[in-house]
Amino acid sequence: MRKVVLIMMSLLLLTGVTFTACAKPAAPPEGGALPTAPAEKPAPPKEGVVQCIFASGGPMYPEYAEGFGVNPFLHYLYAATELHPSLKGKFELKLYPNAQLYNQNDAQTALASGAIHLTYGGAHFYEQWNRAWALLHAPGLIDNYPWFMRAIETKPYQDLTKELAGKGITILKWMGNTGDVYVFTSKRCTKLEDLKGLKIRYFAGEPQARVVTALGATPIFLPYTEVVTALQTKQIDGVVTDITGGAFFYELARYCPNMLPYVWSIQPYCMACNTKWHESLPSNPDLLNPGMREAFDRVFDGIETWPFYERFQGMVFEIWKGTPGTFIADYDPAEAKRFKDISLKAIQPIIADIDPKYIQAIESVR
């Protein structure tokens, strides 16, 4: 199955990602992966060269969902450093995937401090700076990516984005929903009550933890590099995750083959850079002779990946359904409404503790 999945994902990647700029990306090195830096501490850049250090907490290529959102931008940026006159010979891209420098949570604080210059992020990473970000991934609130994008364009969330930039993280591009979030368990579950007593790993902060508790399960937070070991040793009985990447990364068909078909939340991801580093890039707003900052930004303006995610998720669902040993409970509209009601009740203390303008902004663009 794995070989089939990789082939199908590769085909979808070729057809699903839209490049709207003119430069042709350079061919990746043999094997298809982007060049990576060694695991030791990054060396200082050459004199007169701007160094861009990208670090991620997990594998980027080729079979994990975030890789399909991130890799097109990195390939294109890699190509631009070889081809674009504003970047060629002046910009050095160094990649550190697979937690060579940081796990993904620590990568966010490293980004804010300027220890690295570029990484991918998401609303659940940014709630450590302002809890209002938690509403964007809280179970029961936002049902789809277009709704999320409408919310992020409201004045309260635009102001929150500017506040985040003031704390060191500039969001360059929201890439898409890397997958709707569900709960997967080692035990056969057909209704919400079946989750009672289970130990469930969650990944996206306090809102998910509260909903796990409200369902009668025990919430366990683990970095995703530790999830498979915890499943193997039965420290946890299930995971809250997206099917898009989690199905493969966590070997869900092997350890957690049972799925309840009720969406917890979406999972928007973005590309972000260190604010001071970004502002230090030489700038020239002339469209015909852009500076390094403008050339760098155009890499992220020129690609749309979220339509790919939508198609990819549907494909993975079909593969999951056809995999021996997996199980998806029958969808019950009444149970779906009950799950939403339980979720909204569970997160009320969070909503009550956040300036009401943020929940009003989300509701205003429903």
C-alpha positions in Angstrom: 0.0 0.0 0.0 2.8 2.4 0.9 4.3 2.3 -2.6 0.9 2.9 -4.2 0.3 5.9 -1.8 3.6 7.5 -2.7 3.0 7.1 -6.4 -0.4 8.6 -6.2 0.7 11.5 -4.0 3.5 12.3 -6.4 1.1 12.4 -9.3 -1.2 14.7 -7.3 1.6 16.9 -6.4 2.5 17.4 -10.0 -1.1 18.3 -10.9 -2.4 20.0 -7.8 0.1 22.7 -7.1 -0.2 26.0 -9.1 2.9 28.0 -9.8 1.9 31.5 -10.8 5.3 33.1 -11.3 7.5 32.7 -14.3 10.8 31.2 -13.1 11.2 27.4 -13.7 12.2 25.6 -10.5 15.6 24.0 -10.6 15.6 20.2 -10.7 15.9 18.7 -7.2 18.9 16.6 -6.4 18.8 12.9 -7.2 16.2 11.1 -5.2 13.8 14.1 -5.4 14.6 15.6 -2.0 15.7 19.1 -1.3 19.4 19.5 -0.3 19.8 19.5 3.5 22.5 20.9 5.7 24.4 18.7 8.1 23.1 18.4 11.7 25.9 20.5 13.3 25.4 24.1 14.3 24.9 26.3 11.2 28.1 27.9 9.9 28.2 31.7 9.5 27.4 32.9 6.0 30.0 34.2 3.6 30.7 37.9 3.6 28.0 39.7 1.6 25.7 36.7 1.6 22.3 36.6 3.4 21.8 33.2 5.1 18.3 31.8 5.5 18.1 28.9 7.9 14.9 26.8 7.6 14.3 24.2 10.4 11.4 21.8 10.8 10.6 19.3 13.5 9.8 16.3 11.2 10.4 14.7 7.9 9.5 16.9 5.0 9.7 14.6 1.9 7.9 12.9 0.3 5.1 11.1 2.2 3.9 13.5 4.9 1.2 16.0 4.5 3.1 19.1 5.6 5.8 18.2 3.0 3.3 18.8 0.2 2.6 22.3 1.5 6.1 23.2 2.4 8.3 21.6 -0.3 6.9 23.5 -3.3 7.9 26.8 -1.6 11.3 25.5 -0.6 12.0 24.0 -4.1 10.9 27.3 -5.6 13.0 29.3 -3.2 16.0 27.0 -3.9 15.4 27.6 -7.6 15.1 31.4 -7.1 18.5 31.5 -5.3 20.0 29.9 -8.4 18.2 32.0 -11.0 16.8 35.3 -9.7 19.2 38.3 -10.1 18.2 39.7 -6.7 19.0 36.5 -5.0 21.6 34.6 -7.1 25.0 34.6 -5.3 23.6 36.7 -2.5 21.3 34.3 -0.7 22.2 31.0 1.0 19.4 28.6 1.9 20.2 26.0 4.6 17.6 23.4 5.4 17.5 21.4 8.7 14.6 19.0 8.6 13.9 15.9 10.8 14.4 17.9 14.1 18.1 18.3 13.4 17.9 21.6 15.3 14.5 21.8 17.1 11.2 20.0 17.4 8.4 22.0 15.8 7.3 23.6 19.0 10.8 24.8 19.9 11.3 25.9 16.3 8.6 28.6 16.9 10.5 30.2 19.8 13.8 29.8 17.9 12.1 31.7 15.0 10.9 34.5 17.2 14.4 34.9 18.7 16.1 34.9 15.3 18.0 31.7 15.9 16.4 30.4 12.7 14.9 32.5 9.9 12.2 30.4 8.3 9.9 27.6 9.2 6.3 26.5 8.9 3.8 27.2 11.6 0.1 27.2 12.6 -2.5 28.8 14.8 -1.9 26.2 17.5 1.8 27.1 17.7 1.0 30.8 18.2 -1.4 30.6 21.1 1.7 30.7 23.4 2.0 34.4 22.4 -1.8 35.2 22.4 -4.6 32.8 23.4 -6.9 34.3 20.7 -5.0 32.1 18.2 -6.5 29.1 19.9 -10.0 29.9 18.6 -8.8 29.2 15.0 -8.2 25.5 15.7 -10.6 24.9 18.6 -13.0 22.0 18.1 -16.5 23.0 17.2 -15.8 26.5 15.8 -14.4 26.6 12.2 -15.5 23.9 9.8 -13.5 24.5 6.6 -10.4 26.4 5.2 -12.3 29.1 3.3 -14.0 30.1 6.6 -10.6 30.2 8.3 -9.3 32.5 5.6 -12.2 34.8 5.9 -11.6 34.9 9.7 -7.9 35.6 9.3 -8.7 38.6 7.1 -10.9 40.2 9.7 -9.5 43.3 11.4 -9.1 41.6 14.9 -7.0 38.8 13.4 -5.1 41.1 11.0 -4.2 43.1 14.1 -3.2 39.9 15.9 -1.0 39.0 12.9 0.7 42.3 13.3 1.1 41.8 17.0 2.8 38.4 16.3 5.2 40.2 13.9 6.1 42.6 16.7 7.0 39.5 18.8 9.3 38.2 16.1 7.3 36.1 13.7 6.1 37.4 10.4 3.5 35.2 8.6 4.4 35.1 4.9 1.6 32.8 3.5 -1.2 30.7 4.8 -0.7 27.5 2.7 -3.9 25.5 3.3 -5.6 23.0 5.5 -3.2 20.1 5.9 -6.1 17.9 6.8 -9.3 17.7 8.9 -8.6 16.4 12.4 -10.3 13.2 13.7 -9.7 10.8 16.6 -8.2 7.4 15.9 -8.1 4.6 18.5 -6.7 1.1 19.0 -10.1 0.1 20.4 -13.2 -0.3 18.1 -15.3 2.8 18.7 -18.7 3.3 17.1 -20.0 6.2 19.3 -18.6 8.9 21.4 -19.2 7.0 24.7 -16.7 4.4 23.5 -13.9 6.9 24.1 -14.4 6.9 27.8 -11.4 5.7 29.8 -9.0 5.9 26.9 -5.7 7.8 26.9 -5.7 10.1 23.9 -2.8 12.0 22.6 -3.6 15.6 21.4 -1.4 18.1 19.7 -3.1 21.5 19.5 -3.2 23.0 22.9 -5.8 23.6 25.5 -9.0 23.4 23.3 -8.3 19.9 22.2 -7.3 18.8 25.8 -10.6 20.1 27.1 -12.6 18.3 24.5 -10.8 15.0 25.2 -11.6 15.4 28.8 -15.3 16.3 28.1 -15.5 13.0 26.2 -14.4 11.0 29.3 -10.9 10.3 28.0 -7.5 11.3 29.4 -5.6 13.9 27.4 -1.9 13.2 26.9 0.3 15.8 25.1 3.2 14.3 23.2 5.5 15.7 20.4 4.7 13.8 17.3 8.2 12.2 17.2 7.1 10.3 20.3 3.7 9.1 19.3 4.5 5.8 17.6 6.6 4.7 20.5 3.8 5.5 22.9 1.4 3.5 20.8 3.8 0.6 20.6 4.2 0.5 24.4 0.4 1.2 24.9 1.1 4.4 26.9 -1.7 5.9 24.8 -4.8 4.3 23.2 -5.4 6.8 20.5 -4.5 10.0 18.8 -6.2 13.2 17.7 -4.7 13.9 14.3 -5.4 14.5 10.6 -5.7 11.5 8.3 -3.7 13.2 5.6 -0.3 12.8 7.1 -1.0 11.0 10.4 -2.2 7.9 8.6 1.3 7.3 7.4 3.6 9.0 9.9 1.9 7.3 12.9 1.2 4.0 11.1 -2.4 4.4 12.1 -3.6 1.3 10.2 -1.3 -0.7 12.4 -1.7 0.9 15.8 -5.0 2.9 15.6 -7.1 1.5 12.8 -10.4 2.7 14.2 -11.8 6.1 13.3 -14.8 8.2 14.4 -15.9 10.3 11.4 -16.5 13.6 13.3 -14.3 16.5 12.4 -12.6 18.1 15.4 -11.1 21.1 13.5 -9.2 22.0 10.4 -5.4 22.4 10.5 -4.2 25.5 8.8 -0.4 25.9 8.2 1.6 28.8 7.2 5.1 29.8 6.2 6.7 32.3 8.6 10.0 34.1 9.0 11.8 36.1 11.7 10.6 39.6 11.6 13.9 41.4 12.1 15.6 39.1 9.6 12.9 39.8 7.0 13.1 43.6 7.6 16.9 43.5 7.3 16.7 42.1 3.7 17.7 44.7 1.1 14.5 46.2 -0.3 13.5 47.9 -3.6 9.8 48.0 -4.4 10.4 48.6 -8.1 8.5 45.7 -9.9 11.1 45.6 -12.7 14.1 45.7 -10.4 13.0 44.2 -7.0 15.1 44.0 -4.0 16.0 40.9 -2.1 13.0 41.2 0.2 10.6 41.6 -2.6 12.1 38.7 -4.6 12.0 36.5 -1.4 8.3 37.4 -0.8 7.3 36.7 -4.3 8.2 33.0 -3.8 5.5 32.7 -1.3 3.0 34.9 -3.1 3.3 32.8 -6.3 2.1 29.4 -5.1 -1.3 28.0 -4.0 -1.3 24.6 -2.4 -4.6 24.4 -0.5 -6.6 23.0 -3.5 -4.2 20.1 -3.6 -4.8 19.4 0.1 -8.5 19.1 -0.5 -8.1 16.5 -3.3 -5.3 14.7 -1.4 -7.4 14.2 1.7 -10.2 12.7 -0.4 -7.7 10.3 -1.9 -6.3 9.2 1.4 -9.8 8.5 2.7 -10.4 6.1 -0.1 -7.1 4.4 0.5 -7.9 4.1 4.2 -11.3 2.6 3.5 -9.7 0.0 1.3 -6.9 -1.0 3.7 -7.5 -4.3 5.4 -8.1 -4.0 9.2 -9.1 -0.3 9.2 -12.6 0.8 10.4 -14.6 4.0 10.1 -17.8 4.2 12.2 -21.0 4.9 10.4 -21.6 8.7 10.2 -24.6 9.7 12.4 -25.7 13.3 11.9 -27.2 13.4 15.4 -23.9 12.2 16.9 -22.0 14.8 14.8 -24.2 17.5 16.3 -23.7 16.1 19.8 -20.0 16.1 19.3 -20.1 19.8 18.2 -22.3 20.7 21.2 -19.9 18.9 23.6 -16.9 20.6 22.0 -18.4 24.1 22.2 -19.4 23.6 25.8 -15.9 22.3 26.7 -14.2 25.3 25.2 -16.5 27.9 26.7 -14.0 28.8 29.5 -11.4 29.5 26.8 -13.8 31.7 24.8 -14.8 33.5 28.0 -11.2 34.3 28.8 -10.4 35.9 25.4 -11.5 39.3 24.2 -15.0 38.7 22.6 -14.0 40.6 19.4 -12.1 37.5 18.2 -15.1 35.1 18.5 -17.3 37.8 17.0 -14.9 38.1 14.1 -15.1 34.3 13.5 -18.9 34.3 13.7 -19.2 37.4 11.4 -17.7 35.5 8.4 -19.5 32.1 8.9 
